[in-house]
Amino acid sequence: MSKLRRYVEWMNRGRRTDRVAYVTKEWNLPKPLPGAEWQLDTRFKLADELVRDPDLKTIVKAAHEKGAEVVIQRLSLPDFGMASVAHLRETLGPRKKPF
């Protein structure tokens, strides 16, 4: 079974879109939105994410069957507390500089 990777889509000025792609191979990545690019989430660990979010199993299954699965992950404002910010920083790493 291929190792599953997570890519996050970023706009060219450092803004994040809501799209996240789970892929088995880099060439399975879909085309990014105009003005955006996919960036590998180097801190992604599938086992940890499955413990945190058991619903991710259906996405993982679809990604293995099709080679890629793109999901929209929006952060709702009421749940967007400091713990969420810390988790995002830990998960996504430093933001990409636009220049």
Stockholm file with secondary structure:
# STOCKHOLM 1.0

chainA/1-99         MSKLRRYVEWMNRGRRTDRVAYVTKEWNLPKPLPGAEWQLDTRFKLADELVRDPDLKTIVKAAHEKGAEVVIQRLSLPDFGMASVAHLRETLGPRKKPF
#=GR chainA/1-99 SS CCCCEEEEEEETTSCEEEEEEEESSGGGCCCCCTTEEEEECTTCCHHHHHHHCTTHHHHHHHHHHHSEEEEECCCCTTTCCHHHHHHHHHHHCSCCCCC
#=GC SS_cons        CCCCEEEEEEETTSCEEEEEEEESSGGGCCCCCTTEEEEECTTCCHHHHHHHCTTHHHHHHHHHHHSEEEEECCCCTTTCCHHHHHHHHHHHCSCCCCC
//
